[in-house]
């Protein structure tokens, strides 16, 4: 990144006296001023979007890396990106991703993306209507054929075959009448054609009515009348959806025309508003800890790598597996995550349904930073206060009436749960630990299940399909099956109560990977289900031997004690 004289000044001043608070604030402000000024220049020049700048200066934009401040900036960049494969459980963005998406969204006036999504939904609705119409037509055909089979002649069969043509004619007339009602111009010839089609429909409908008089059973007449009413309803719904799609497509065309003339000043102003919103949240991250927000990474400061970030998320989902089991996920989806230059603990940005994670966590406590945002999210989606109400009943909170004080206590305990209790250090009071183990933790009496196989993350159809695919690959020759398929088959079979099959799969899995920690845990749990105490004890002891200090190890030792006593 090349800095002009104005930008070089705060860098030089900071280098002279890094401990000076004013120099720190000026260095912290440098990142945001460069981002805003540079993007503003690009927009005003009207020579395309900011992609080239964001790609060329990715280290500065994404991680606040400045060679004048950090001699090993390139090495740190490689270290941050190391093993940064796509994370499967939630979307992770860097600053360049966020700025690119924001710019594109502003250029499209936001409305286009929403309209395109609505069109996709409307097309699905039209498809459902067509499917429903076809089913109703088939049901009508079968009813007529069954009732008139004994008296049917060639003309009757032809009329039954023409019912769908009557439907198509009726629908075409409905479409034309709707167009006229909306003010669309019809020529004289077009109006004559419409009248002719209406006369033809009357004639064909008269023959249909005559056909109906030959139906002798009242229940069948009611059934056919109901089918006719449902068909009319579906025709109307289809045409309304069709009109809606046409209207939205027209609006998209208008947006495309307006985009060519959209004010560059407006684009810059809106982008600045979005940048300042995120900047203020990053400032808040530092201010909450009474610190100065500095987006430029400094020497000897701890920093998130993608690997560390993903490890923290994996650990949190391990000890709070129901994070995303809430109604908001069904509406807005899982939150995304934005890794951004700055310092302080992470927070939850409810406006954008996003975790905002500063690159530098306080004291290098990566887990505490992420956990802070997670518990904020947990509290935000707890709209009925179910979790807070349950927590407030703990003995040490019975006399506390302030909801803010209760939430503050819960946040503090949640961080202890994630950073210490999860590692096997019992720091929480007994009643509080029991609350977390009941309300937050995975079940102590169940196998470990990774997020991608948790049943609430899969629809019933997805679960069935996945189970069938895995079982087909594993087959009867378990010893020859792929290790990853054995792992999934053991969990999926267990979830369906097929414990013997789960035991066969987990045993074969451990034969291939005897040091797999959760594999040994699951082997012990499944062995207890199929009353193989010797195998369960061995698996649990091997488990403890690999990692003698963790929450899971404490649970395993409890199981071993109960097995010994029984």
BELGI-V211390 format. One record per residue. N is the residue number from 1. RES is the residue in three letters. SS is DSSP state (A for helix, B for strand, O for the rest). PHI is phi in whole degrees, 0 to 359 (none if undefined). Layout:
[[N/RES/SS/PHI] [N/RES/SS/PHI]]
This chain:
[[1/UNK/O/none] [2/UNK/O/267] [3/UNK/O/255] [4/UNK/O/282] [5/UNK/A/300] [6/UNK/A/296] [7/UNK/A/285] [8/UNK/A/289] [9/UNK/A/300] [10/UNK/A/296] [11/UNK/A/293] [12/UNK/A/295] [13/UNK/A/296] [14/UNK/A/294] [15/UNK/A/299] [16/UNK/A/290] [17/UNK/O/215] [18/UNK/O/297] [19/UNK/O/278] [20/UNK/O/290] [21/UNK/A/296] [22/UNK/A/293] [23/UNK/A/297] [24/UNK/A/294] [25/UNK/A/296] [26/UNK/A/295] [27/UNK/A/293] [28/UNK/A/296] [29/UNK/A/284] [30/UNK/A/300] [31/UNK/A/304] [32/UNK/A/292] [33/UNK/A/292] [34/UNK/A/293] [35/UNK/A/301] [36/UNK/A/293] [37/UNK/A/294] [38/UNK/A/294] [39/UNK/A/294] [40/UNK/A/298] [41/UNK/A/297] [42/UNK/A/296] [43/UNK/A/294] [44/UNK/A/293] [45/UNK/A/290] [46/UNK/O/54] [47/UNK/O/244] [48/UNK/O/104] [49/UNK/O/275] [50/UNK/O/273] [51/UNK/A/302] [52/UNK/A/297] [53/UNK/A/297] [54/UNK/A/295] [55/UNK/A/285] [56/UNK/A/295] [57/UNK/O/252] [58/UNK/A/301] [59/UNK/A/296] [60/UNK/A/289] [61/UNK/A/294] [62/UNK/A/279] [63/UNK/A/233] [64/UNK/O/64] [65/UNK/O/271] [66/UNK/O/231] [67/UNK/O/304] [68/UNK/O/292] [69/UNK/O/259] [70/UNK/O/241] [71/UNK/O/292] [72/UNK/O/257] [73/UNK/A/301] [74/UNK/A/295] [75/UNK/A/296] [76/UNK/A/295] [77/UNK/A/301] [78/UNK/A/296] [79/UNK/A/294] [80/UNK/A/296] [81/UNK/A/280] [82/UNK/O/304] [83/UNK/O/55] [84/UNK/O/268] [85/UNK/O/294] [86/UNK/O/302] [87/UNK/O/272] [88/UNK/O/281] [89/UNK/O/263] [90/UNK/O/217] [91/UNK/O/282] [92/UNK/B/247] [93/UNK/B/242] [94/UNK/B/255] [95/UNK/A/300] [96/UNK/A/295] [97/UNK/A/298] [98/UNK/A/298] [99/UNK/A/294] [100/UNK/A/297] [101/UNK/A/298] [102/UNK/A/296] [103/UNK/A/299] [104/UNK/A/297] [105/UNK/A/295] [106/UNK/A/292] [107/UNK/A/298] [108/UNK/O/269] [109/UNK/O/59] [110/UNK/O/66] [111/UNK/A/293] [112/UNK/A/298] [113/UNK/A/300] [114/UNK/A/296] [115/UNK/A/295] [116/UNK/A/297] [117/UNK/A/293] [118/UNK/A/295] [119/UNK/A/295] [120/UNK/A/299] [121/UNK/A/294] [122/UNK/A/294] [123/UNK/A/297] [124/UNK/A/296] [125/UNK/A/295] [126/UNK/A/298] [127/UNK/A/297] [128/UNK/A/296] [129/UNK/A/298] [130/UNK/A/300] [131/UNK/A/294] [132/UNK/A/294] [133/UNK/A/298] [134/UNK/A/299] [135/UNK/A/293] [136/UNK/A/294] [137/UNK/A/296] [138/UNK/A/294] [139/UNK/A/296] [140/UNK/A/295] [141/UNK/A/301] [142/UNK/A/297] [143/UNK/A/295] [144/UNK/A/299] [145/UNK/A/297] [146/UNK/A/294] [147/UNK/A/281] [148/UNK/A/251] [149/UNK/O/302] [150/UNK/O/285] [151/UNK/O/245] [152/UNK/O/290] [153/UNK/O/241] [154/UNK/A/298] [155/UNK/A/294] [156/UNK/A/294] [157/UNK/A/298] [158/UNK/A/296] [159/UNK/A/294] [160/UNK/A/298] [161/UNK/A/293] [162/UNK/O/271] [163/UNK/A/301] [164/UNK/A/291] [165/UNK/A/292] [166/UNK/A/298] [167/UNK/A/300] [168/UNK/A/297] [169/UNK/A/294] [170/UNK/A/298] [171/UNK/A/292] [172/UNK/A/297] [173/UNK/A/293] [174/UNK/A/299] [175/UNK/A/296] [176/UNK/A/294] [177/UNK/A/297] [178/UNK/A/294] [179/UNK/A/295] [180/UNK/A/296] [181/UNK/A/297] [182/UNK/O/273] [183/UNK/O/96] [184/UNK/O/290] [185/UNK/O/285] [186/UNK/O/241] [187/UNK/O/289] [188/UNK/A/301] [189/UNK/A/295] [190/UNK/A/296] [191/UNK/A/291] [192/UNK/A/296] [193/UNK/A/297] [194/UNK/A/295] [195/UNK/A/297] [196/UNK/A/297] [197/UNK/A/294] [198/UNK/A/293] [199/UNK/A/296] [200/UNK/A/296] [201/UNK/A/295] [202/UNK/A/298] [203/UNK/A/296] [204/UNK/A/292] [205/UNK/A/292] [206/UNK/A/299] [207/UNK/A/293] [208/UNK/A/295] [209/UNK/A/297] [210/UNK/A/296] [211/UNK/A/294] [212/UNK/A/296] [213/UNK/A/294] [214/UNK/O/278] [215/UNK/O/277] [216/UNK/O/267] [217/UNK/O/272] [218/UNK/A/300] [219/UNK/A/299] [220/UNK/A/290] [221/UNK/A/298] [222/UNK/A/297] [223/UNK/A/296] [224/UNK/A/292] [225/UNK/A/296] [226/UNK/A/296] [227/UNK/A/298] [228/UNK/A/299] [229/UNK/A/295] [230/UNK/A/294] [231/UNK/A/296] [232/UNK/A/300] [233/UNK/A/297] [234/UNK/A/290] [235/UNK/A/301] [236/UNK/A/298] [237/UNK/A/297] [238/UNK/A/297] [239/UNK/A/293] [240/UNK/A/297] [241/UNK/A/294] [242/UNK/A/300] [243/UNK/A/298] [244/UNK/A/298] [245/UNK/A/297] [246/UNK/A/299] [247/UNK/A/295] [248/UNK/A/292] [249/UNK/A/296] [250/UNK/A/295] [251/UNK/A/295] [252/UNK/A/297] [253/UNK/A/299] [254/UNK/A/294] [255/UNK/A/296] [256/UNK/A/298] [257/UNK/A/292] [258/UNK/A/293] [259/UNK/A/301] [260/UNK/A/295] [261/UNK/O/247] [262/UNK/O/296] [263/UNK/O/294] [264/UNK/A/295] [265/UNK/A/296] [266/UNK/A/293] [267/UNK/A/300] [268/UNK/A/297] [269/UNK/A/296] [270/UNK/A/292] [271/UNK/A/295] [272/UNK/A/299] [273/UNK/A/298] [274/UNK/A/294] [275/UNK/A/297] [276/UNK/A/293] [277/UNK/A/297] [278/UNK/A/292] [279/UNK/A/304] [280/UNK/A/294] [281/UNK/A/292] [282/UNK/A/295] [283/UNK/A/300] [284/UNK/A/297] [285/UNK/A/304] [286/UNK/A/282] [287/UNK/A/295] [288/UNK/O/301] [289/UNK/O/257] [290/UNK/O/58] [291/UNK/O/244] [292/UNK/O/262] [293/UNK/O/281] [294/UNK/O/230] [295/UNK/O/279] [296/UNK/O/276] [297/UNK/O/291] [298/UNK/O/252] [299/UNK/O/302] [300/UNK/O/68] [301/UNK/O/279] [302/UNK/O/289] [303/UNK/O/210] [304/UNK/O/291] [305/UNK/O/257] [306/UNK/A/298] [307/UNK/A/296] [308/UNK/A/296] [309/UNK/A/300] [310/UNK/A/291] [311/UNK/A/298] [312/UNK/A/297] [313/UNK/A/296] [314/UNK/A/299] [315/UNK/A/294] [316/UNK/A/293] [317/UNK/A/291] [318/UNK/A/288] [319/UNK/A/258] [320/UNK/O/217] [321/UNK/O/292] [322/UNK/O/259] [323/UNK/O/309] [324/UNK/O/260] [325/UNK/O/264] [326/UNK/O/209] [327/UNK/A/294] [328/UNK/A/295] [329/UNK/A/297] [330/UNK/A/295] [331/UNK/A/264] [332/UNK/A/253] [333/UNK/O/82] [334/UNK/O/290] [335/UNK/O/296] [336/UNK/B/269] [337/UNK/B/227] [338/UNK/B/243] [339/UNK/B/272] [340/UNK/B/227] [341/UNK/B/301] [342/UNK/B/148] [343/UNK/B/223] [344/UNK/O/121] [345/UNK/O/283] [346/UNK/O/292] [347/UNK/B/218] [348/UNK/B/258] [349/UNK/B/267] [350/UNK/O/294] [351/UNK/O/300] [352/UNK/O/253] [353/UNK/O/49] [354/UNK/B/212] [355/UNK/B/272] [356/UNK/B/257] [357/UNK/B/242] [358/UNK/B/296] [359/UNK/B/299] [360/UNK/B/253] [361/UNK/O/276] [362/UNK/A/301] [363/UNK/A/64] [364/UNK/A/71] [365/UNK/O/272] [366/UNK/A/297] [367/UNK/A/296] [368/UNK/A/296] [369/UNK/A/298] [370/UNK/A/294] [371/UNK/A/299] [372/UNK/A/298] [373/UNK/A/290] [374/UNK/A/295] [375/UNK/A/290] [376/UNK/A/298] [377/UNK/A/296] [378/UNK/A/303] [379/UNK/A/289] [380/UNK/A/292] [381/UNK/A/276] [382/UNK/O/277] [383/UNK/O/295] [384/UNK/O/270] [385/UNK/O/59] [386/UNK/A/293] [387/UNK/A/293] [388/UNK/A/295] [389/UNK/A/298] [390/UNK/A/297] [391/UNK/A/295] [392/UNK/O/294] [393/UNK/O/274] [394/UNK/O/296] [395/UNK/A/308] [396/UNK/A/284] [397/UNK/A/243] [398/UNK/O/300] [399/UNK/O/264] [400/UNK/O/274] [401/UNK/O/252] [402/UNK/O/283] [403/UNK/A/295] [404/UNK/A/294] [405/UNK/A/292] [406/UNK/A/295] [407/UNK/A/296] [408/UNK/A/299] [409/UNK/A/294] [410/UNK/A/295] [411/UNK/A/299] [412/UNK/A/298] [413/UNK/A/291] [414/UNK/A/296] [415/UNK/A/296] [416/UNK/A/296] [417/UNK/A/300] [418/UNK/A/283] [419/UNK/A/264] [420/UNK/O/238] [421/UNK/A/300] [422/UNK/A/297] [423/UNK/A/268] [424/UNK/O/96] [425/UNK/O/265] [426/UNK/O/274] [427/UNK/O/255] [428/UNK/O/281] [429/UNK/O/303] [430/UNK/A/305] [431/UNK/A/295] [432/UNK/A/292] [433/UNK/A/299] [434/UNK/A/296] [435/UNK/A/296] [436/UNK/A/297] [437/UNK/A/291] [438/UNK/A/271] [439/UNK/A/262] [440/UNK/O/244] [441/UNK/O/290] [442/UNK/O/293] [443/UNK/O/296] [444/UNK/O/285] [445/UNK/O/248] [446/UNK/O/225] [447/UNK/O/287] [448/UNK/O/282] [449/UNK/O/232] [450/UNK/O/295] [451/UNK/A/307] [452/UNK/A/290] [453/UNK/A/250] [454/UNK/O/292] [455/UNK/A/296] [456/UNK/A/285] [457/UNK/A/269] [458/UNK/O/236] [459/UNK/O/286] [460/UNK/A/300] [461/UNK/A/293] [462/UNK/A/298] [463/UNK/A/297] [464/UNK/A/299] [465/UNK/A/295] [466/UNK/A/297] [467/UNK/A/299] [468/UNK/A/297] [469/UNK/A/295] [470/UNK/A/293] [471/UNK/A/297] [472/UNK/A/295] [473/UNK/A/288] [474/UNK/A/288] [475/UNK/O/61] [476/UNK/O/269] [477/UNK/O/269] [478/UNK/A/298] [479/UNK/A/296] [480/UNK/A/261] [481/UNK/O/286] [482/UNK/O/294] [483/UNK/A/300] [484/UNK/A/294] [485/UNK/A/292] [486/UNK/A/296] [487/UNK/A/299] [488/UNK/A/291] [489/UNK/A/297] [490/UNK/A/296] [491/UNK/A/285] [492/UNK/A/295] [493/UNK/A/293] [494/UNK/A/299] [495/UNK/A/297] [496/UNK/O/264] [497/UNK/O/80] [498/UNK/O/267] [499/UNK/A/288] [500/UNK/A/295] [501/UNK/A/295] [502/UNK/A/300] [503/UNK/A/296] [504/UNK/A/301] [505/UNK/A/289] [506/UNK/A/289] [507/UNK/A/295] [508/UNK/A/295] [509/UNK/A/296] [510/UNK/A/292] [511/UNK/A/300] [512/UNK/A/269] [513/UNK/O/216] [514/UNK/O/288] [515/UNK/O/253] [516/UNK/O/289] [517/UNK/A/300] [518/UNK/A/288] [519/UNK/A/298] [520/UNK/A/293] [521/UNK/A/299] [522/UNK/A/296] [523/UNK/A/298] [524/UNK/A/296] [525/UNK/A/293] [526/UNK/A/291] [527/UNK/A/300] [528/UNK/A/294] [529/UNK/A/295] [530/UNK/O/258] [531/UNK/O/53] [532/UNK/O/246] [533/UNK/A/295] [534/UNK/A/297] [535/UNK/A/295] [536/UNK/A/297] [537/UNK/A/297] [538/UNK/A/295] [539/UNK/A/299] [540/UNK/A/294] [541/UNK/A/293] [542/UNK/A/297] [543/UNK/A/300] [544/UNK/A/295] [545/UNK/A/293] [546/UNK/A/285] [547/UNK/O/221] [548/UNK/O/283] [549/UNK/O/224] [550/UNK/O/190] [551/UNK/A/298] [552/UNK/A/298] [553/UNK/A/297] [554/UNK/A/298] [555/UNK/A/295] [556/UNK/A/298] [557/UNK/A/295] [558/UNK/A/297] [559/UNK/A/297] [560/UNK/A/297] [561/UNK/A/296] [562/UNK/A/293] [563/UNK/A/296] [564/UNK/A/295] [565/UNK/A/292] [566/UNK/O/275]]
